[in-house]
Amino acid sequence: MKRKDLSYELLLENMSRIQEEKAMLQQQNNELLARLSSMEESYKAELAAMRDTQHALMAQNTSLQQSLETMRLTMEQQIKINATLSEQLANALSTGKLSQGKRFAPTTEQRDLLNNRRIDGRGRDRDDFDGTNPPASGTTTESRSCEHATPKQKKKSKGRRPSIERYDCDETIVHELADYFKLPEGAKFKTRNGETEIYEWIQYEFIPGRIVRHVWQTACYINADGDCCKTLPQEERDNPVKGCPFSAEMLAFLLVEKYGYHTPKKRIRIKLREMGARFPKTTFNHYYQLAESELRAMLEATLREAVADCSYLMIDETSVLVGTENEKTGVVEYLKKYLWAFHNKCGNLVSYVYEGGSRAREVVLNFLQKFKGTISTDGYNAYSVFDDDRHPDILHCGCWSHARRKTIEMIGVESEVGYKLLDEIDALFDYERRFKGMQATEKMQSRQKLSNHVLNRILTMAKSISTDTILMGKELVKKAVNYILTQWDSLRNFLRDGNAEISNNLCEQRMKPIKLDLKNCQNIGSQGAAENAAFMHSLVESCRLNGKDPYAYLCHLFRKLKSPPDHIGKRDLLPDRWMPVC
């Protein structure tokens, strides 16, 4: 019994120990699970932080890549801009060296570059060859004339020759020797061949102009029939322009000063003030506008019809600065506008057209509504409408002077090819000098026989240059070649009309008065003033072309304002038909 109790106690003791160990193990297990849970949470937090950091780094990397790409594109664009600017600078420097000299002189374009160059004239010689054998060397007319040339002999003196007056004057006063000199007693004149040796001493006297104001004291009276009459004669009462107190002579003087000699109105007022007449600026300008508007209303339509009444016209346009009132603010702004010139070469008439300052092709289309014939223009795109079938009655001829100028500019960057192309273009102008004076039919036949060969060579050279990527990479070469190729149809059309010129220089020269006027006056005050100025330049320049005195012509027109003629009579008043009355 005692043994069983002992075993039971040992068993209980073991059970108690096992329970304690189990509780300890359970406690350790719980502690481990807690630590594991804590470690897992810490790991998850660190993992989340690492993911956030990774996302931030990825976003930062993407932003950095975008910034680098933007910087790369910006640098490439800047490199292209720098290359373009460098090319433009080089072209500008080359063009600047080539364009020194007078602005309007066509010969100074080539003075620095074209002198002392070797010209290959073999192509021209082939075109001119007529099958005859050339003269043997050393037997030309020039050499033979040199062989028989004799030295110049010194001319014997024939004594003092009478003076010849080289300049004409409105009045010449001859002072005879006997009128102002009497020989002293015992003196005698020197003689030659038995006659008194007399020579002339010439002196020019200037008589300053002056302005005279006539103030008529008038009154009214009643005649025997009971009618009320005025003492001032009607011919003195009627001024040429209503509302303007100036006579026809004074109006002609003022307009010729402005449009013939390009004197600004301010200087004209100063000149009048020094001549004894003072006028306020506003009143003075108002008188100008009245006079110009009256002449324009009488002759503008007739002049345009007369200019367009031909078979050959030369057309050009230029920019002018015109004061334009802003519709919103009411402030006058000086804007760039355009004025057109239509030059009738055969009739020596020119019409300047200002239609709201527009440069659109509608201005040309409106002017040429009834025109049938040939026109010469530059390469402005507005004239391309005449190159297709929409206007079959109009033949469009391009300008070889523009092609030549671009070729000269091309020489600055590519001399060898540029000189070859320039030699061929010069050959066209050489032929034109030879054809000068020919009738239209004969000139057209000569052009088709000789100039056509030169045109074929120019086209071949231009096409060859256009396929060379290195040459076409130069901006000035590209401009010259593209101008010739794109304008080729109009450039070769001069072969089809003997009256047509190969360049538009004659019409460009008609722009000189406009540019000279703007150079002195800077701008035109309003749209209406621009329209009046265009018409007055048309009259004065047409007078210059016909060799007529603008002052005498305008005096006659102002006298005609009192009783304007009909349409046929107005046509006879234009400068090409008007004749001064002696």
C-alpha positions in Angstrom: 0.0 0.0 0.0 2.8 2.3 0.8 4.5 1.4 -2.4 1.4 2.4 -4.4 1.2 5.7 -2.7 4.8 6.4 -3.4 4.3 5.7 -7.1 1.2 7.8 -7.2 3.0 10.7 -5.6 5.8 10.4 -8.1 3.4 10.2 -10.9 1.6 13.4 -9.6 5.0 15.1 -9.2 5.9 14.1 -12.7 2.5 15.3 -14.0 3.0 18.6 -12.1 6.5 19.0 -13.6 5.2 18.2 -17.0 2.4 20.7 -16.6 4.9 23.4 -15.6 7.2 22.6 -18.5 4.1 22.6 -20.8 3.1 26.0 -19.4 6.7 27.3 -19.9 6.8 25.9 -23.4 3.4 27.5 -24.1 4.6 30.8 -22.8 7.8 30.6 -24.9 5.7 29.7 -27.9 3.4 32.7 -27.4 6.5 34.9 -27.0 7.9 33.5 -30.2 4.6 34.0 -32.0 4.4 37.6 -30.7 8.0 38.3 -31.8 7.3 36.7 -35.2 4.2 38.7 -35.6 6.1 41.9 -34.6 8.9 41.0 -37.0 6.3 40.3 -39.8 4.6 43.7 -39.2 8.0 45.4 -39.2 9.0 43.5 -42.4 5.7 44.6 -44.0 6.3 48.2 -43.0 9.8 48.1 -44.3 8.6 46.4 -47.5 6.0 49.1 -48.0 8.6 51.8 -47.3 10.9 50.2 -49.8 8.1 50.0 -52.4 7.3 53.7 -51.8 11.0 54.5 -52.2 11.2 52.4 -55.3 8.1 54.2 -56.8 9.6 57.5 -55.9 12.9 56.6 -57.5 11.1 55.3 -60.6 9.1 58.6 -60.9 12.2 60.6 -60.3 14.0 58.6 -63.0 11.2 59.1 -65.4 11.2 62.8 -64.8 14.9 62.9 -65.2 14.7 61.1 -68.5 12.0 63.5 -69.7 14.2 66.4 -68.7 17.2 64.9 -70.5 15.1 64.3 -73.6 13.7 67.9 -73.5 17.2 69.2 -73.1 18.4 67.0 -76.0 15.6 68.3 -78.3 16.3 71.9 -77.2 20.0 71.5 -78.0 19.2 70.0 -81.4 16.8 72.8 -82.2 19.3 75.4 -81.0 22.0 73.8 -83.1 19.7 74.0 -86.2 18.9 77.6 -85.4 22.6 78.4 -85.0 23.3 76.7 -88.3 20.5 78.6 -90.0 21.6 81.9 -88.5 25.2 81.2 -89.5 24.1 80.5 -93.1 21.9 83.6 -93.2 24.7 85.7 -91.8 27.1 84.3 -94.5 24.5 84.9 -97.2 23.9 88.4 -95.9 27.6 89.2 -95.8 28.0 87.9 -99.4 24.9 89.8 -100.6 26.1 92.9 -98.8 29.4 92.8 -100.6 27.7 92.3 -103.9 25.0 95.1 -103.5 27.2 98.0 -102.7 26.7 101.1 -104.9 23.7 103.0 -106.0 20.4 101.5 -105.0 18.7 101.9 -108.3 21.6 101.5 -110.8 21.4 98.1 -112.5 25.0 98.2 -113.6 26.5 98.5 -110.2 25.3 95.0 -109.2 28.2 93.5 -111.2 30.9 96.1 -110.8 32.9 94.3 -108.2 32.3 90.7 -109.3 31.9 90.8 -113.1 34.9 92.8 -114.2 38.0 91.0 -115.4 36.3 87.6 -115.7 36.9 85.2 -118.5 33.8 84.6 -120.6 33.3 81.3 -122.5 31.7 82.5 -125.7 31.9 79.2 -127.6 28.2 78.5 -127.2 27.4 82.0 -128.5 29.8 81.5 -131.4 28.0 78.3 -132.4 24.7 80.1 -132.4 26.0 83.0 -134.5 27.9 80.7 -137.0 26.5 81.1 -140.6 28.8 78.7 -142.4 31.3 81.2 -143.7 35.0 80.8 -143.1 36.5 83.2 -140.5 39.1 85.7 -141.8 42.7 84.7 -141.5 44.5 85.8 -138.4 46.1 89.2 -138.8 44.0 90.2 -141.7 41.0 91.6 -139.9 39.6 95.1 -140.7 40.8 96.3 -137.4 44.4 95.1 -137.9 44.5 96.5 -141.5 43.3 99.8 -140.3 46.0 99.8 -137.7 48.7 99.1 -140.3 47.8 102.1 -142.4 47.0 104.4 -139.5 48.9 107.6 -139.6 49.9 109.7 -136.6 47.6 112.6 -135.8 48.7 116.0 -137.1 48.5 119.0 -135.0 45.7 121.3 -136.1 46.6 124.8 -137.1 45.1 127.5 -134.9 42.4 129.5 -136.7 42.3 132.2 -134.1 39.6 132.8 -131.5 36.3 131.1 -132.5 33.0 132.7 -131.5 31.5 131.5 -128.3 28.5 129.2 -128.5 25.9 129.4 -125.8 25.2 125.9 -124.5 22.3 126.5 -122.2 18.8 127.8 -123.2 17.0 130.4 -121.3 13.5 131.8 -121.4 14.9 135.3 -122.1 18.2 136.3 -123.6 19.5 139.9 -123.7 22.3 140.8 -126.1 24.4 143.8 -125.1 26.0 145.2 -128.2 29.5 146.5 -127.9 28.5 150.0 -129.1 25.7 150.1 -126.5 28.0 150.2 -123.5 31.5 151.2 -124.7 33.0 154.0 -126.6 36.7 154.0 -127.7 38.9 156.5 -126.1 40.5 159.1 -128.3 43.5 157.7 -130.2 42.6 154.0 -129.3 41.7 151.3 -131.8 40.3 147.7 -131.6 42.4 144.7 -132.3 41.6 143.2 -135.6 41.9 139.8 -137.3 41.6 139.4 -141.1 40.5 143.0 -141.3 37.6 142.7 -138.8 37.3 143.6 -135.2 38.0 140.6 -133.0 34.9 140.1 -130.9 34.1 137.4 -128.4 31.3 136.9 -125.9 31.1 137.0 -122.2 28.1 135.2 -120.8 26.5 135.8 -117.5 23.3 134.3 -116.0 21.0 136.4 -113.8 18.6 134.9 -111.3 15.4 136.8 -110.6 13.8 135.5 -107.4 10.1 134.5 -107.6 7.4 136.2 -105.5 3.8 135.6 -104.7 1.3 138.5 -105.3 -2.0 138.6 -103.5 -4.7 140.4 -105.5 -7.5 142.1 -103.4 -10.4 143.2 -105.6 -12.7 145.9 -104.1 -16.1 144.9 -105.5 -19.5 146.4 -105.4 -23.0 145.8 -106.8 -24.8 148.2 -109.1 -28.1 148.4 -110.8 -28.0 149.0 -114.5 -30.5 151.0 -116.6 -32.7 147.9 -117.0 -32.9 147.4 -113.3 -30.7 144.4 -113.1 -28.3 143.9 -110.2 -24.7 143.5 -111.5 -21.2 143.0 -109.9 -18.2 145.1 -110.7 -15.7 142.2 -110.7 -15.5 140.4 -114.1 -16.6 136.8 -114.2 -13.2 135.6 -115.5 -11.5 137.0 -112.5 -14.2 135.6 -110.1 -14.0 132.0 -111.3 -11.0 130.2 -109.7 -9.8 126.9 -111.3 -10.7 125.0 -108.1 -13.8 125.9 -106.2 -13.0 126.8 -102.6 -9.3 127.4 -103.4 -8.0 131.0 -104.0 -5.0 129.9 -106.0 -4.6 130.6 -109.7 -3.9 127.9 -112.3 -0.2 128.9 -112.4 0.2 128.8 -108.6 -1.6 125.4 -108.4 0.6 124.0 -111.1 3.7 125.3 -109.3 2.7 123.7 -106.0 1.9 120.3 -107.6 5.1 120.2 -109.6 7.1 121.0 -106.5 5.5 118.1 -104.7 5.3 115.4 -107.4 7.9 116.6 -109.9 10.7 117.6 -107.6 9.5 115.6 -104.5 9.6 118.5 -102.1 7.7 117.9 -98.8 4.8 120.2 -98.2 6.5 121.6 -95.2 9.4 122.8 -97.2 7.0 124.2 -99.9 5.3 126.2 -97.2 8.7 127.5 -96.1 9.6 128.4 -99.7 6.3 130.3 -100.1 6.8 132.1 -96.8 10.2 133.3 -98.0 8.5 134.4 -101.2 6.1 136.5 -99.1 3.1 134.2 -98.7 2.1 132.5 -95.4 -0.5 129.8 -95.2 -1.6 127.6 -92.2 -0.6 124.0 -92.5 -4.2 122.6 -92.4 -5.5 125.1 -94.9 -2.5 124.5 -97.2 -3.0 120.8 -97.2 -6.7 121.3 -97.8 -6.0 123.3 -100.9 -3.7 120.5 -102.2 -6.4 117.9 -101.7 -9.0 120.1 -103.5 -6.8 120.6 -106.5 -5.8 116.9 -106.7 -9.3 115.7 -106.3 -10.6 117.9 -109.1 -8.0 116.7 -111.6 -8.5 113.1 -110.6 -12.3 113.4 -111.0 -11.8 114.7 -114.5 -9.1 112.4 -115.9 -8.5 109.3 -113.8 -10.9 107.0 -115.6 -9.7 108.3 -119.0 -6.0 107.7 -118.0 -6.7 104.1 -116.9 -8.5 103.3 -120.1 -5.7 104.9 -122.2 -3.0 102.9 -120.3 -4.9 99.6 -120.8 -5.6 100.3 -124.4 -2.5 98.6 -125.8 -1.1 95.1 -126.5 1.8 95.2 -124.1 1.9 96.3 -120.4 4.6 96.2 -117.8 3.4 95.8 -114.2 5.1 96.2 -110.8 4.2 97.0 -107.2 5.9 98.7 -104.3 5.2 99.3 -100.6 4.3 102.7 -99.2 3.6 103.9 -95.6 0.1 105.2 -95.3 -1.8 106.7 -92.3 -4.8 104.5 -91.5 -7.4 105.2 -88.8 -7.9 102.3 -86.4 -11.7 101.5 -86.4 -11.7 100.5 -82.7 -9.4 103.2 -81.1 -9.8 106.0 -83.7 -6.0 106.5 -83.6 -4.1 107.0 -86.9 -1.6 104.2 -87.5 1.0 104.2 -90.2 0.8 100.9 -91.9 2.6 99.2 -94.9 0.4 99.4 -98.0 1.0 98.7 -101.6 0.8 100.8 -104.8 0.8 99.3 -108.3 2.3 100.7 -111.5 0.9 99.8 -115.0 3.3 101.1 -117.7 2.2 101.4 -121.3 5.6 101.3 -123.0 4.4 102.0 -126.5 2.3 105.0 -125.5 4.7 106.3 -122.8 1.9 106.4 -120.2 1.9 105.1 -116.7 -1.0 104.7 -114.3 -0.3 104.3 -110.5 -3.1 102.5 -108.8 -3.9 102.5 -105.0 -6.9 100.4 -104.1 -7.0 100.4 -100.3 -3.3 99.5 -100.2 -4.1 95.9 -101.3 -1.4 93.7 -102.8 -3.9 91.0 -103.8 -4.2 89.8 -107.4 -7.7 91.3 -107.7 -6.1 94.7 -108.2 -4.4 93.4 -111.4 -7.5 91.5 -112.5 -9.7 94.6 -112.1 -7.3 96.7 -114.2 -6.9 94.0 -116.9 -10.6 93.2 -117.3 -10.6 94.3 -121.0 -6.9 93.8 -121.8 -5.7 91.4 -124.4 -2.0 91.1 -125.1 1.3 90.6 -123.3 2.3 91.6 -119.7 5.8 91.7 -118.2 6.1 91.2 -114.4 8.5 90.0 -111.7 8.1 86.7 -109.9 5.4 87.7 -107.4 3.0 84.9 -107.0 -0.1 87.0 -107.7 0.8 87.0 -111.5 0.8 83.2 -111.7 -2.9 83.4 -112.4 -2.0 84.3 -116.0 0.2 81.2 -116.5 -2.8 78.8 -116.9 -5.8 78.6 -119.2 -8.0 80.9 -117.1 -6.8 84.0 -119.1 -6.0 82.7 -122.7 -5.9 86.3 -124.1 -3.0 87.3 -121.9 0.6 86.2 -122.4 2.7 86.4 -119.2 6.4 87.2 -119.6 8.8 86.9 -116.6 11.8 89.1 -115.7 15.3 87.9 -116.5 16.8 90.8 -114.5 15.5 89.2 -111.4 17.0 85.9 -112.4 20.3 87.6 -113.1 20.3 89.4 -109.7 19.8 86.1 -107.9 22.5 84.5 -109.9 24.9 87.4 -109.0 24.1 86.8 -105.3 24.7 83.1 -105.9 28.3 83.9 -107.0 29.2 84.9 -103.5 28.8 81.4 -102.2 29.5 79.4 -105.4 31.5 81.3 -107.9 32.4 78.7 -110.5 28.9 77.5 -111.2 27.5 81.0 -110.7 29.8 82.6 -113.3 28.9 79.9 -115.9 25.2 80.5 -115.4 25.7 84.2 -115.4 27.5 84.1 -118.7 24.6 82.5 -120.4 22.1 85.0 -118.9 24.4 87.8 -120.1 24.2 86.3 -123.6 20.5 86.9 -123.6 21.0 90.6 -122.8 23.8 90.8 -125.5 21.4 89.5 -128.1 18.7 92.0 -127.0 21.2 94.8 -127.6 21.8 93.5 -131.1 18.0 93.2 -131.7 17.4 96.8 -130.6 15.7 98.8 -133.4 14.2 95.7 -135.1 10.5 95.4 -135.9 8.5 93.1 -133.7 8.2 90.3 -136.2 11.9 90.4 -137.1 12.9 90.5 -133.4 10.7 87.5 -132.6 12.3 85.5 -135.4 15.8 86.5 -134.3 15.0 85.5 -130.7 13.7 82.1 -131.8 16.8 81.5 -133.9 19.5 82.7 -131.4 18.1 83.3 -127.9 16.3 79.9 -127.9 19.7 78.1 -127.9 20.8 80.1 -124.9 17.5 79.3 -123.0 18.1 75.6 -123.6 21.5 75.8 -122.1 20.3 77.8 -119.1 17.5 75.2 -118.4 20.0 72.3 -118.7 22.4 74.0 -116.2 19.6 74.8 -113.8 18.3 71.2 -113.8 21.8 69.9 -113.3 22.5 72.2 -110.3 19.1 71.2 -108.8 20.2 67.5 -108.6 23.4 68.4 -106.7 22.5 68.2 -103.0 25.7 69.9 -101.9 25.1 72.9 -104.1 21.4 73.1 -103.3 22.3 73.1 -99.6 23.5 76.6 -100.1 20.6 79.0 -99.6 21.6 81.6 -102.3 22.2 78.8 -104.9 18.8 77.3 -104.0 17.0 80.6 -104.4 18.6 81.4 -107.8 18.0 77.9 -109.3 14.5 77.5 -107.9 13.5 81.0 -109.3 14.6 80.0 -112.8 12.9 76.6 -112.6 9.6 77.7 -111.1 9.4 80.8 -113.4 10.6 79.0 -116.5 7.3 79.0 -118.4 7.0 82.8 -118.0 10.7 83.5 -118.5 10.8 81.9 -122.0 7.5 83.5 -123.2 9.4 86.6 -124.5 10.2 84.4 -127.5 6.5 84.6 -128.5 6.2 88.4 -128.7 8.7 90.7 -130.3 7.3 93.7 -128.4 7.9 92.2 -125.0 11.1 93.1 -123.0 13.1 90.3 -121.4 13.2 92.3 -118.1 10.8 94.4 -116.1 13.3 97.1 -115.4 11.5 99.8 -117.3 8.5 99.4 -115.0 10.7 99.2 -111.9 12.2 102.5 -112.9 8.8 104.0 -112.8 8.8 103.4 -109.0 11.7 105.8 -108.5 9.4 108.9 -108.2 7.3 107.1 -105.5 10.4 106.1 -103.5 12.0 109.5 -103.8 8.8 111.1 -102.6 8.6 108.7 -99.6 12.3 109.3 -98.9 11.6 113.0 -98.4 8.1 112.9 -97.0 8.4 109.6 -95.0 4.7 108.7 -95.3 1.3 109.5 -96.9 -1.2 111.0 -94.4 -4.4 109.1 -95.3 -6.0 106.7 -97.7 -7.6 109.5 -99.7 -4.3 111.3 -99.9 -2.6 108.1 -101.2 -5.2 107.8 -104.0 -4.7 111.4 -105.0 -0.9 111.0 -104.8 -1.0 107.9 -107.1 -3.0 109.9 -109.7 -0.8 113.0 -109.6 2.4 110.8 -109.9 0.7 109.2 -113.0 0.3 112.6 -114.7 3.7 114.0 -113.9 5.6 110.8 -114.7 3.7 110.5 -118.0 4.7 114.0 -118.8 8.4 113.1 -118.1 8.1 110.0 -120.4 6.7 112.1 -123.3 9.2 115.0 -122.8 6.4 117.5 -121.8 6.8 120.2 -119.2 4.7 119.2 -116.2 4.2 122.9 -115.2 2.8 124.0 -118.5 0.7 120.8 -118.7 -0.9 121.3 -115.3 -1.6 124.9 -116.0 -3.5 123.9 -119.1 -5.5 121.3 -117.1 -6.5 123.7 -114.4 -7.7 126.1 -117.0 -9.8 123.3 -118.5 -11.5 122.6 -115.2 -13.9 125.6 -115.8 -15.3 123.8 -118.8 -14.3 120.2 -118.9 -14.5 118.5 -122.3 -16.3 115.3 -123.2 -14.7 111.8 -123.1 -13.0 112.2 -126.5 -11.7 115.6 -125.5 -10.4 114.3 -122.2 -8.4 111.7 -124.1 -6.6 114.5 -126.0 -5.7 116.1 -122.6 -3.5 113.2 -121.6 0.3 113.8 -121.8 0.9 111.6 -124.9 -1.5 113.7 -127.1 -1.3 117.1 -125.4 0.8 119.7 -127.2 1.8 122.9 -125.6 0.5 126.1 -127.2 3.4 128.4 -128.2 
